[in-house]
Amino acid sequence: MVGTMVTDSKSVSTLTPMILLPFFLFSGFFKNTGNLSAWIGWIQYLSPIKYSFSAFVYNEVLHVGNSNIDQMNFDVGLWASVGVLIGLGVAYRIFSLFFLWLLRTRIE
């Protein structure tokens, strides 16, 4: 999607980490999502990494009888995470098509 937003390849190389780093920071790897501040915690809902991590943990730990999965504050389950990942993939592709359409109108 970032490649369709910017026409210069050097700008894409600098802009992509700036977009991906908040996704990593607010995905639940480094800090529990229940401890995030309300004013910045909304970023976690846009992150596909959050839902991938949630689905992975539910898939691997759900079969273990005595687990601390409730302490991780995941707000969606395994199949809901898979559904959200599919929805985010479709949404990001629609945004990419929109940015390509804008680029086409600027070129013409």
C-alpha positions in Angstrom: 0.0 0.0 0.0 2.9 2.4 0.8 4.3 1.7 -2.6 1.1 3.0 -4.3 1.0 6.1 -2.1 4.4 7.5 -3.0 5.9 7.5 -6.5 9.6 7.9 -5.4 11.3 4.6 -4.4 13.5 6.4 -1.8 10.5 7.9 -0.1 8.9 4.5 0.1 12.0 3.1 1.8 11.9 5.8 4.4 8.1 5.8 4.9 7.5 2.1 5.3 9.3 1.7 8.6 7.5 4.8 10.0 4.2 3.1 9.2 5.2 -0.4 10.4 6.9 0.5 13.7 3.7 1.6 15.4 2.1 -1.7 14.3 4.9 -3.6 16.0 4.9 -1.5 19.1 1.1 -1.7 19.7 0.6 -5.3 18.7 1.1 -6.9 22.1 4.6 -8.2 21.7 6.3 -5.6 23.9 3.5 -4.3 26.1 0.2 -5.8 27.2 -2.6 -4.3 25.1 -4.7 -3.8 28.3 -2.1 -1.4 29.6 -2.2 1.0 26.6 -3.5 4.5 27.0 -6.9 5.1 25.5 -5.7 8.1 23.4 -3.1 6.0 21.5 -4.4 2.5 21.9 -6.6 2.7 18.8 -3.5 2.0 16.7 -3.6 -1.6 17.8 -6.9 -2.2 15.9 -5.3 -1.3 12.6 -2.3 -3.6 13.1 -2.4 -7.0 11.3 0.5 -8.0 13.5 -1.7 -7.8 16.6 -4.3 -10.2 15.1 -1.6 -12.6 13.8 0.0 -12.7 17.2 -3.4 -13.3 18.9 -4.2 -16.1 16.5 -0.8 -17.7 16.9 -1.0 -17.6 20.7 -4.6 -19.0 20.7 -3.6 -21.8 18.3 -0.5 -22.8 20.3 -1.6 -22.3 23.9 -5.3 -23.1 23.7 -4.7 -26.8 23.9 -2.6 -26.5 27.1 -4.9 -26.9 30.1 -3.1 -24.5 32.5 -2.2 -21.4 30.6 -2.1 -17.7 31.4 -3.7 -16.6 28.1 -6.3 -14.5 30.0 -3.6 -12.2 31.3 -2.6 -11.1 27.8 -5.9 -9.2 27.3 -6.7 -10.4 23.8 -10.1 -9.1 22.8 -10.7 -11.5 19.9 -10.4 -15.2 19.6 -8.7 -17.5 17.1 -11.3 -17.4 14.3 -12.2 -13.8 14.9 -8.5 -12.9 14.4 -8.4 -14.9 11.2 -11.5 -13.0 10.0 -10.1 -9.6 10.9 -6.9 -10.5 9.1 -8.8 -11.3 6.0 -10.8 -8.1 6.3 -7.7 -6.0 6.9 -6.1 -7.5 3.8 -9.1 -6.6 1.7 -9.2 -3.1 3.2 -5.5 -2.4 2.6 -5.9 -3.6 -1.0 -8.9 -1.3 -1.5 -6.8 1.6 -0.2 -4.0 0.6 -2.6 -6.4 0.6 -5.5 -7.6 4.0 -4.4 -4.1 5.4 -4.3 -3.3 3.9 -7.7 -6.5 5.6 -9.1 -5.3 8.9 -7.6 -1.9 8.4 -9.1 -3.5 7.7 -12.5 -5.5 10.9 -12.4 -2.4 13.0 -11.5 -0.5 11.5 -14.4 -3.1 12.1 -17.0 
